[in-house]
Amino acid sequence: MPDQSKQRYSQRVPRKTIPVGSDAFVLLSRSAADAYTVEKYNRALKRLWTAEVKLTGAETIEGFVAGPEAAIVVTHRADNGAGMQQLYGHRINLGTGKKEAGALLLEAPAKDRRATVAASADGNRLLAYRYHTDASHQIEHISGSLYDGSLQKLQDTQYDLQDVPAILSADVQVGNGGEQYISLLSDNMKRLTARQYTPGSKEAKVMSVLVGGTFDGRKVYIIDSKFELMPNGTLYGAVMTADEASGKYYSLKAVKFDFEAGDMVFAEEFKFTPGYLAEVNTLDKRGGDKPTRLEDIYLTDLVLTPEQRLVVIAEKKYTAGGKDAPYFANELHLFTYDEYMGAAWNSVLMKHQQAPADEAFSSISFSSYLDGNTLHLLTLEELNGKNDLYLRQINTKTGEATAPKAVRLNVADDKDLAYVKDFTAWLSEKDIVAVVRPSRKADSLRLSRIQLK
C-alpha cells in the first residue's frame, strides 16, 4: 500500500529495508490502513517470517531499526485521548519473528513539539526524546530515556541548553556505546554547537563555533545543516550559509568534532562564486534559460571513506509550486576533504528526475553505498528513452565518476508508481534488493534482487 508522508523533503523513516547478518534482511511495509508488517527474507528472496504491527487511530511510524537480535518498530500516537503524545516500541525477535507486547518509551504533552527517537548504527541503543521550548518556540532543553536493544531502560536523560541562546534547530544522534550527541544551530542561525554526553556522566563535552556573522561587509547566516556520527565514532557536520541581504548561497563549511582529543578541525570554506554557478550551468545540456543563482540545494549525505576522506553530498530538490505540481530532483554537488579536512576535490553530477505530486521524493533522489573507496549512487531516471535504475560509481580518491549505467530492469513508465526508493538496500557491492514494477510484469510492485556484474 502507498505510505505517503507529509515530510516531503526529509522522511521520518528513510530506510525500510535493513540487512541483518550476511545473508538476510528485514523489510517494513504498510499492509493495511491500520497495520504494518515486518518481514525477514534471505538473499534468495525466500520469506522466513512475517510479524504484524497494528496501529490505533492516528498512530504513525516514527522509527525502524534492527540490531543483532531484534528489529524494532517505533510508533507515535499524537494524542492518547488524555492530552499526551506517546512513543511505543515494538520488538520483534529476528530468529523467530515473534513480536513482544508494545512498550511505552516516552510521553509528553500533545501540544508540545513532536517527540521522536534516535538509534545507534548497530541497533543496540535507542533514545526516545522530547523538546522543551519557551513561549517563542525556541528550545530550552531536551529530555528522554535511553534503551538497549531489548527495550530495557538504561537511563533517563536531561540536556540543559539554556546557556545557548536562540536555539531553533537540534540534531540528536546516538553512538553504539550509548554516547549521545546534540548538535545545535543557535544565535539566530549563526552558531554551530556540538555536545557529547557519555552514559553515567552528567558532564557534557562542548564544542562551539560561529559560522555566520559579518564577512567582507556581508551578513551571513546558516540555511541548511547536516550532521553524521561516523562508524569510527567521530561526529562530522556541514552547513550551507547564505547572504542575508540577497538570500544567495554564500558558502559551504564542514567541521570534524574530535571529542576524544577535545578539538574541532575545520575544512577550508568553499565559496559559491559566480564561477561555480557558470560551471554548473555549463554541465546542464538541457538547453533553455539557465539559472541566474543557485537555488533549492540541500545537504543530503555525509560519507567517510576508509582513508578518512569526508564526502559531502548536496542535491537540488524542489517542487514547481501548487497543490498538484510535480517534484524534481536534479544535480548532485559533491565536496570532498582529506583526512586533515583539506579540500581534495569537488564535482557536479547532472541528473534530471521528475515525479508527480503524490509521489514526491519516494521514487526520485538517490540511494548511496560506500564500498572501500568507491561510492555507488543509484537513481531512477529516463535516459536515452529507457526508464530504469541507473548506477554511477565515484572514485573518492580522485572524484572520477562513471557514466550512468542501467541495471536492466526496464522499470515501468506508465506514470504510476514504479519504484519505492526507501526499500533499496545493498547486501554487498554487487547485490542490491529493491522494490520496483518492471515493465514486463507491470501489474504490481515487486521485491527484486539485482546482481551487478
TITOR-55049 format. One line per 3 residues: their letters; for each residue y, z, x of C-alpha. Coordinates in nm, 4 decimals, always signed. Each point is the difference from the previous one (the first is absolute). Layout:
% residues N
a = Y Z X | ...
//
This chain:
% residues 453
mpd = +0.0000 +0.0000 +0.0000 | +0.3576 -0.0556 +0.1190 | +0.1431 +0.3061 +0.1693
qsk = +0.3720 -0.0602 -0.0189 | +0.2402 +0.2405 +0.1627 | +0.3682 +0.0641 -0.0588
qry = +0.0253 +0.0449 +0.3776 | +0.0494 -0.3671 +0.0781 | +0.1103 +0.0197 +0.3642
sqr = -0.2047 +0.3020 +0.1164 | -0.3205 +0.0758 -0.1872 | -0.1287 +0.3552 -0.0294
vpr = -0.3559 -0.1091 +0.0827 | +0.0266 -0.3067 +0.2260 | -0.3649 +0.0202 +0.1168
kti = -0.2734 -0.0075 -0.2620 | -0.2841 -0.0955 +0.2365 | -0.0869 +0.2363 +0.2873
pvg = -0.2760 -0.0590 +0.2592 | -0.2338 +0.2994 +0.0410 | -0.2349 +0.0025 +0.2955
sda = -0.0998 -0.3257 +0.1681 | -0.1753 -0.1659 -0.2924 | +0.1659 +0.1007 -0.3273
fvl = +0.3246 +0.0368 -0.1910 | +0.1306 +0.1678 -0.3149 | +0.2146 -0.1756 -0.2576
lsr = +0.2303 +0.1421 -0.2691 | +0.0614 -0.2152 -0.3072 | +0.1240 +0.0397 -0.3537
saa = -0.2914 -0.0320 -0.2407 | +0.1684 +0.0908 -0.3306 | +0.3393 +0.0977 -0.1344
day = -0.0905 +0.3648 +0.0593 | -0.2391 -0.0193 +0.2948 | -0.0457 -0.1050 +0.3630
tve = -0.3253 -0.0471 +0.1857 | -0.0839 +0.0657 +0.3620 | -0.2833 -0.2169 +0.1293
kyn = -0.1801 -0.0047 +0.3313 | -0.1350 -0.3261 +0.1425 | -0.1822 -0.0888 +0.3165
ral = +0.0942 -0.2932 +0.2224 | -0.2256 -0.2319 -0.2028 | +0.2057 +0.0849 -0.3116
krl = -0.2840 +0.1970 -0.1555 | +0.1427 +0.2701 -0.2257 | -0.1432 +0.3377 +0.1008
wta = +0.1589 +0.2199 -0.2694 | +0.2803 +0.0225 -0.2558 | +0.2055 +0.3038 -0.1012
evk = +0.2587 +0.0146 -0.2788 | +0.3329 +0.1848 -0.0015 | +0.1351 +0.0430 -0.3521
ltg = +0.3753 +0.0203 -0.0647 | +0.1757 +0.2028 -0.2670 | +0.3113 -0.1200 -0.1814
aet = +0.2575 -0.1391 +0.2406 | -0.1949 +0.1068 +0.3110 | +0.0201 -0.2446 +0.2919
ieg = -0.1598 -0.0466 +0.3424 | +0.1973 +0.1605 +0.2839 | -0.2316 -0.0297 +0.3001
fva = -0.3341 -0.1287 +0.1270 | -0.1533 +0.1159 +0.3289 | -0.3441 +0.0112 +0.1586
gpe = -0.1367 +0.2278 +0.2698 | -0.3392 +0.0399 +0.1669 | -0.1573 +0.1723 -0.3019
aai = +0.2017 -0.0867 -0.3093 | +0.2478 -0.2278 -0.1731 | +0.2902 +0.1726 -0.1736
vvt = +0.2048 -0.1387 -0.2878 | +0.3248 +0.1843 -0.0739 | +0.1487 -0.0323 -0.3493
hra = +0.3473 +0.0918 -0.1237 | +0.0755 +0.1421 -0.3445 | +0.3677 -0.0445 -0.0749
dng = +0.0057 +0.2777 -0.2612 | -0.2858 +0.2270 -0.0999 | +0.1672 +0.0870 -0.3311
agm = +0.1497 +0.3185 +0.1400 | +0.2767 -0.1616 +0.2026 | -0.1999 -0.0213 +0.3254
qql = -0.1124 -0.2970 +0.2069 | -0.3369 +0.0374 +0.1732 | -0.2030 -0.1531 +0.2803
ygh = -0.3799 +0.0009 -0.0307 | -0.2558 -0.0850 +0.2670 | -0.3319 -0.1643 -0.0955
rin = -0.2574 +0.0193 +0.2802 | -0.2980 -0.2374 +0.0106 | -0.2899 +0.0509 +0.2412
lgt = -0.0401 -0.3137 +0.2129 | -0.3735 +0.0452 +0.0342 | -0.0916 +0.0511 -0.3643
gkk = +0.2987 -0.1210 -0.2038 | +0.0098 +0.3342 -0.1803 | +0.3489 +0.0936 -0.1253
eag = +0.1121 +0.3592 +0.0087 | +0.2202 +0.1598 -0.2675 | +0.3702 -0.0808 +0.0436
all = +0.1927 +0.2546 +0.2065 | +0.3635 +0.0892 -0.0710 | +0.1823 -0.0571 +0.3294
lea = +0.3614 +0.0675 -0.0951 | +0.2350 +0.0311 -0.2946 | +0.3774 -0.0138 -0.0324
pak = +0.2573 -0.0274 -0.2785 | -0.0269 -0.3373 -0.1713 | +0.3771 -0.0512 +0.0301
drr = -0.0121 +0.0153 +0.3803 | -0.0654 -0.2884 +0.2374 | -0.3531 -0.1323 -0.0193
atv = -0.2520 +0.2067 +0.1983 | -0.2258 -0.1991 +0.2304 | -0.2558 +0.0164 +0.2831
aas = -0.0433 -0.0960 +0.3649 | -0.3392 -0.0334 +0.1704 | -0.1166 -0.0077 +0.3606
adg = -0.1447 -0.3235 +0.1355 | -0.3514 +0.1461 +0.0168 | +0.0144 +0.1316 -0.3591
nrl = -0.0650 +0.3603 +0.1069 | +0.3450 +0.1364 -0.0878 | +0.1953 -0.0432 -0.3235
lay = +0.3487 +0.1360 -0.0616 | +0.1264 +0.0270 -0.3587 | +0.3742 +0.0614 -0.0049
ryh = +0.3164 +0.0070 -0.2119 | +0.3732 -0.0262 +0.0613 | +0.2625 +0.2637 -0.0804
tda = +0.3456 -0.1516 -0.0492 | +0.3529 +0.1206 -0.0704 | +0.2265 -0.1025 -0.2882
shq = +0.0867 -0.3287 +0.1742 | -0.3744 -0.0841 +0.0469 | +0.0073 +0.0501 +0.3755
ieh = -0.3108 +0.1573 +0.1540 | +0.0307 +0.3670 +0.1033 | -0.3630 +0.0773 +0.0793
isg = -0.3557 -0.1217 -0.0538 | -0.2978 +0.2149 -0.0952 | -0.3677 -0.0704 -0.0493
sly = -0.3600 +0.0806 +0.0883 | -0.2240 -0.1345 +0.2756 | -0.3690 -0.0682 -0.0830
dgs = -0.3054 -0.1022 +0.1977 | -0.2366 -0.2853 -0.0871 | -0.1858 +0.2284 -0.2432
lqk = +0.3267 +0.0744 -0.1851 | -0.0066 +0.3586 +0.1237 | +0.3511 +0.1334 +0.0507
lqd = +0.0831 +0.0703 +0.3650 | +0.3571 +0.1228 -0.0401 | +0.3118 -0.0154 -0.2132
tqy = +0.2872 -0.1804 +0.1692 | +0.3762 +0.0470 -0.0172 | +0.2550 -0.2140 +0.1825
dlq = +0.3528 +0.1409 -0.0137 | +0.2403 -0.2897 +0.0577 | +0.3292 +0.1562 -0.1011
dvp = +0.1307 -0.0216 +0.3576 | -0.0107 -0.3817 -0.0296 | +0.2956 -0.1295 -0.2068
ail = -0.0194 -0.2622 -0.2754 | -0.3703 -0.0953 +0.0111 | -0.0700 -0.2973 -0.2268
sad = -0.3359 -0.1135 +0.1394 | -0.3032 +0.1837 +0.1421 | -0.3251 -0.1455 +0.1361
vqv = -0.3035 +0.2309 +0.0263 | -0.3095 -0.0706 +0.2112 | -0.3036 +0.2070 +0.0985
gng = -0.1996 -0.0090 +0.3240 | -0.3768 +0.0299 +0.0289 | +0.0407 +0.3576 +0.1215
geq = +0.2198 +0.0940 -0.2952 | +0.3340 -0.0414 +0.1801 | +0.2765 -0.0899 -0.2427
yis = +0.2833 -0.2378 +0.0900 | +0.3206 -0.0100 -0.2056 | +0.2373 -0.2898 +0.0757
lls = +0.3445 +0.0213 -0.1559 | +0.2982 -0.2282 -0.0533 | +0.3110 +0.2114 -0.0377
dnm = +0.3741 +0.0236 +0.0672 | +0.0740 -0.2730 -0.2555 | -0.2733 -0.2266 +0.1415
krl = +0.1136 +0.0334 +0.3603 | -0.2354 +0.2550 +0.1594 | -0.3727 -0.0191 +0.0683
tar = -0.1893 +0.3295 +0.0326 | -0.3717 +0.0590 +0.0581 | -0.1789 +0.3352 -0.0232
qyt = -0.3533 +0.1009 +0.0915 | -0.1661 +0.2979 -0.1672 | -0.3248 +0.1239 +0.1534
pgs = -0.2597 +0.1844 -0.2119 | +0.0255 +0.3761 +0.0538 | +0.3552 -0.0159 +0.1378
kea = +0.3209 +0.0547 -0.1953 | +0.2150 -0.1568 +0.2693 | +0.0800 -0.3716 -0.0142
kvm = +0.0599 -0.2306 +0.2920 | +0.3152 -0.1978 -0.0816 | +0.1461 -0.3217 +0.1387
svl = +0.3157 -0.1588 -0.1354 | +0.2233 -0.2927 +0.0863 | +0.3055 -0.1675 -0.1506
vgg = -0.0828 -0.3688 -0.0517 | +0.2912 -0.0818 -0.2296 | +0.3708 +0.0570 +0.0505
tfd = +0.2869 -0.2013 +0.1434 | -0.0880 -0.2571 +0.2665 | +0.2529 -0.2484 +0.1410
grk = +0.2295 +0.0878 -0.2887 | -0.2652 -0.0649 -0.2669 | -0.1475 +0.2663 -0.2267
vyi = -0.3790 -0.0319 -0.0067 | -0.2575 +0.1692 -0.2233 | -0.3804 -0.0074 -0.0476
ids = -0.1256 -0.2383 -0.2707 | -0.3764 +0.0139 +0.0589 | -0.2508 +0.2087 +0.1944
kfe = -0.3691 +0.0129 +0.0842 | -0.2018 +0.2763 +0.1663 | -0.3588 -0.0089 +0.1203
lmp = -0.2233 +0.2688 +0.1471 | -0.2155 -0.1941 +0.2438 | -0.3717 +0.0542 +0.0774
ngt = +0.0981 +0.1681 +0.3297 | +0.1943 +0.2655 -0.1950 | +0.3466 -0.1281 +0.0937
lyg = +0.2663 -0.0579 -0.2638 | +0.2080 -0.3190 +0.0157 | +0.2984 -0.0954 -0.2127
avm = +0.2120 -0.3096 -0.0570 | +0.3237 -0.0421 -0.1938 | +0.2152 -0.2930 -0.0979
tad = +0.3743 +0.0523 -0.0145 | +0.2784 -0.1891 -0.1743 | +0.3753 -0.0328 +0.0300
eas = +0.1627 +0.2140 -0.2692 | +0.2924 -0.2337 -0.0675 | -0.1919 -0.3278 -0.0343
gky = -0.3534 +0.1214 -0.0792 | -0.1338 -0.2355 +0.2674 | -0.3049 +0.0979 +0.2057
ysl = +0.1184 +0.1521 +0.3277 | -0.2995 +0.1037 +0.2106 | -0.3581 +0.1253 +0.0321
kav = -0.0636 +0.3292 +0.1784 | -0.3414 +0.1423 +0.0878 | -0.0939 +0.3409 +0.1377
kfd = -0.3111 +0.1793 +0.1270 | -0.0224 +0.3707 -0.0828 | -0.2045 +0.1647 +0.2750
fea = -0.0391 +0.3521 -0.1353 | -0.2464 +0.0979 +0.2721 | +0.2593 -0.0703 +0.2690
gdm = +0.2905 +0.1036 -0.2232 | +0.1716 -0.3325 +0.0565 | +0.1318 -0.2992 -0.1943
vfa = -0.0327 -0.3443 +0.1556 | +0.2415 -0.2601 -0.1335 | -0.0538 -0.3725 -0.0061
eef = +0.2749 -0.2391 +0.0924 | +0.2066 -0.0753 -0.3104 | -0.0602 -0.3481 -0.1425
kft = +0.3167 -0.1419 -0.1541 | -0.0109 -0.2542 -0.2814 | +0.2490 -0.2479 +0.1430
pgy = +0.1086 -0.3353 -0.1480 | -0.2273 -0.1563 +0.2627 | -0.3014 +0.1812 -0.1450
lae = +0.0817 -0.1283 -0.3495 | +0.0347 -0.3533 +0.1409 | -0.3449 +0.0337 +0.1612
vnt = -0.1548 +0.1039 -0.3327 | +0.1671 -0.2865 -0.1831 | -0.1219 -0.2494 +0.2614
ldk = -0.3597 +0.1120 -0.0570 | +0.0308 -0.0504 -0.3761 | -0.0992 -0.3635 -0.0589
rgg = +0.0276 +0.0013 -0.3799 | +0.3356 -0.1739 -0.0048 | +0.2893 +0.0788 -0.2311
dkp = +0.2784 +0.2507 +0.0602 | -0.0684 +0.2654 +0.2633 | +0.0878 +0.3696 -0.0426
trl = +0.3319 +0.1054 +0.1465 | -0.1204 +0.3565 +0.0631 | -0.3239 +0.1944 +0.0349
edi = -0.1072 +0.1496 -0.3324 | -0.2981 +0.1702 -0.1696 | -0.1796 +0.0882 +0.3248
ylt = -0.2114 +0.3165 -0.0178 | -0.1922 +0.1929 +0.2651 | -0.3676 -0.0196 -0.0959
dlv = -0.2273 +0.0880 +0.2966 | +0.0046 +0.1844 +0.3307 | -0.3018 -0.0807 +0.2183
ltp = -0.0952 +0.1581 +0.3345 | -0.2239 -0.2004 +0.2360 | -0.2525 +0.1458 +0.2503
eqr = +0.2621 -0.0561 +0.2753 | +0.2494 +0.2077 -0.2018 | +0.2094 -0.2976 -0.1035
lvv = +0.1827 +0.0588 -0.3255 | +0.0174 -0.2949 -0.2402 | +0.2570 +0.0319 -0.2790
iae = -0.0517 -0.2398 -0.2915 | +0.2671 -0.0718 -0.2593 | -0.0334 -0.2388 -0.2928
kky = +0.2389 -0.1853 -0.2267 | -0.0917 +0.1042 -0.3564 | +0.2047 -0.0539 -0.3134
tag = +0.0092 -0.1034 -0.3626 | +0.2169 -0.2787 -0.1360 | +0.1515 +0.2377 -0.2563
gkd = -0.0588 +0.0419 -0.3708 | -0.2874 +0.1483 -0.1988 | -0.2470 -0.2877 +0.0424
apy = +0.1233 -0.1318 +0.3347 | -0.2604 -0.0703 +0.2700 | -0.0480 +0.2090 +0.3146
fan = +0.0140 -0.1378 +0.3527 | -0.1382 +0.1147 +0.3365 | +0.1201 -0.2170 +0.2840
elh = +0.0693 +0.0257 +0.3698 | -0.1515 +0.2688 +0.2263 | +0.2192 +0.1494 +0.2730
lft = -0.1890 +0.1554 +0.2944 | +0.1516 +0.2213 +0.2689 | -0.2158 +0.1349 +0.2832
yde = +0.0640 +0.2711 +0.2594 | -0.2008 +0.0938 +0.3092 | -0.1458 +0.3434 +0.0751
ymg = +0.3421 +0.1145 +0.1247 | +0.1698 -0.1245 -0.3196 | +0.1623 -0.2852 +0.1895
aaw = +0.0477 -0.3257 -0.1911 | -0.3011 -0.2284 +0.0600 | +0.0292 -0.2934 -0.2431
nsv = +0.1079 -0.0858 -0.3515 | -0.0840 -0.2893 -0.2294 | +0.0282 -0.1285 -0.3558
lmk = -0.2975 -0.1427 -0.1892 | +0.0821 -0.2183 -0.2996 | -0.2004 +0.0274 -0.3207
hqq = +0.0922 -0.0791 -0.3586 | -0.1721 +0.1956 -0.2750 | +0.0850 +0.0165 -0.3686
apa = -0.1522 +0.1951 -0.2895 | +0.0889 +0.0453 -0.3681 | +0.1870 +0.3106 -0.1114
dea = -0.3072 +0.1730 -0.1453 | -0.1810 -0.0240 +0.3364 | +0.2959 +0.0878 +0.2245
fss = -0.1381 +0.0674 +0.3504 | -0.3594 +0.0753 -0.1036 | -0.1182 -0.3381 +0.1320
isf = +0.2740 -0.1054 +0.2429 | +0.1361 +0.1670 +0.3180 | -0.2681 +0.0568 +0.2685
ssy = -0.2911 +0.2126 +0.1236 | -0.0257 +0.0907 +0.3682 | -0.2736 +0.1084 +0.2402
ldg = +0.0221 +0.0831 +0.3712 | -0.2945 -0.0882 +0.2236 | +0.0780 +0.0885 +0.3586
ntl = +0.3109 -0.1984 +0.0873 | -0.0415 -0.2448 -0.2869 | +0.1872 +0.0601 -0.3238
hll = -0.1543 -0.1790 -0.2993 | +0.2185 -0.0857 -0.3000 | -0.1582 -0.1199 -0.3254
tle = +0.2069 -0.1638 -0.2744 | -0.0465 -0.1928 -0.3237 | +0.1946 -0.3257 +0.0291
eln = -0.0010 -0.3604 -0.1088 | +0.0191 -0.2151 +0.3118 | -0.0493 -0.3753 +0.0108
gkn = -0.1044 +0.0032 -0.3651 | -0.2740 +0.2615 +0.0509 | +0.0218 +0.3441 -0.1618
dly = -0.1975 +0.2391 +0.2195 | +0.0023 +0.3162 +0.2090 | +0.1461 -0.0814 +0.3417
lrq = -0.0486 +0.1858 +0.3267 | +0.2559 +0.0232 +0.2800 | -0.0856 +0.1657 +0.3313
int = +0.2682 +0.1411 +0.2280 | -0.0430 +0.0915 +0.3668 | +0.1886 +0.3303 +0.0214
ktg = +0.0410 -0.0395 +0.3771 | +0.1844 -0.3315 -0.0158 | +0.1014 -0.0495 -0.3642
eat = -0.1864 -0.3289 -0.0159 | -0.1193 -0.0705 -0.3564 | -0.2606 -0.2411 -0.1271
apk = +0.0743 -0.2411 -0.2821 | -0.1163 +0.1268 -0.3422 | -0.3674 -0.0870 -0.0500
avr = -0.1673 -0.0081 -0.3431 | -0.3076 +0.2192 -0.0448 | -0.1313 -0.2685 -0.2391
lnv = -0.0380 +0.1973 -0.3200 | +0.2076 -0.2561 -0.1934 | +0.1690 +0.2598 -0.2178
add = +0.0675 -0.1018 -0.3607 | +0.3506 -0.1339 -0.0611 | +0.0370 -0.0028 -0.3775
kdl = +0.2915 +0.2485 -0.0090 | -0.2232 +0.2916 -0.1063 | -0.0729 +0.2927 +0.2298
ayv = -0.2354 -0.1247 +0.2733 | +0.0283 +0.2541 +0.2828 | +0.0685 +0.3747 +0.0098
kdf = +0.1202 +0.0947 +0.3474 | -0.0635 +0.3764 -0.0440 | -0.3767 -0.0558 +0.0218
taw = +0.0057 -0.1852 +0.3322 | -0.1662 +0.1887 +0.2864 | -0.1344 -0.0881 +0.3450
lse = -0.3499 +0.1305 +0.0727 | +0.0409 -0.1508 +0.3486 | +0.2165 -0.2665 +0.1616
kdi = -0.2346 -0.2679 -0.1372 | -0.0952 +0.1578 -0.3316 | +0.2383 +0.0345 -0.2966
vav = -0.0543 +0.1058 -0.3605 | +0.2450 -0.1104 -0.2672 | +0.0369 -0.0392 -0.3749
vrp = +0.0730 -0.3630 -0.0868 | -0.0573 -0.2653 -0.2643 | -0.1330 -0.3140 +0.1729
srk = +0.0789 -0.3309 -0.1700 | -0.3671 -0.0912 -0.0186 | -0.0731 +0.3219 -0.1961
ads = +0.3299 +0.0450 -0.1769 | -0.1227 +0.2162 -0.2858 | +0.0784 +0.3417 +0.1529
lrl = +0.1078 +0.1946 +0.3057 | -0.2908 +0.0530 +0.2382 | -0.0749 +0.2279 +0.2885
sri = -0.0501 -0.2328 +0.2973 | -0.0990 +0.0374 +0.3636 | +0.1668 -0.2279 +0.2523
qlk = -0.1727 -0.0533 +0.3350 | +0.2287 -0.1570 +0.2556 | -0.1275 -0.2270 +0.2758
//
